[in-house]
Amino acid sequence: MGIFAKKIGEGEDAQLICAPRRVLCNDYELLVENKDDYDLPLDGWDYYESEEVAYQTLGVKTPEEVEAEEGAEREKEREEHLKKVEKQRNKLAKKKTTKKKSKKKSKKTE
């Protein structure tokens, strides 16, 4: 048995609201078993054979897709942060080495 679904929002922020059995609003009620009796879509609600079909048809990312993208983005940010930290460490190490060399030279000249 299918579901009713409605797209909320646009673009990257779009989400899907799913109603597995019925939609109950102030002005109407939609029951999955009576889907053929309605003039759909109604107020954005439409019938789909499955949740997956609704996501695909409406062009909305599934929660799993969003999670995977966010995870990849977090990993990219983490790697960039680690590169910055490593660069700062190398800079500090270089300064320390330069200071030690300067001290050794000044001791030799004395």
Secondary structure, DSSP 4 states (H G I P E B T S, - for coil): --EEEEEES-GGG-EEEEESSEEE-SS-EEEGGGGGGS-SSBTTBEEESSHHHHHHHHT---HHHHHHHHHHHHHHHHHHHHHHHHHHHHHHHHHHHHHHHHHHHHHHH-
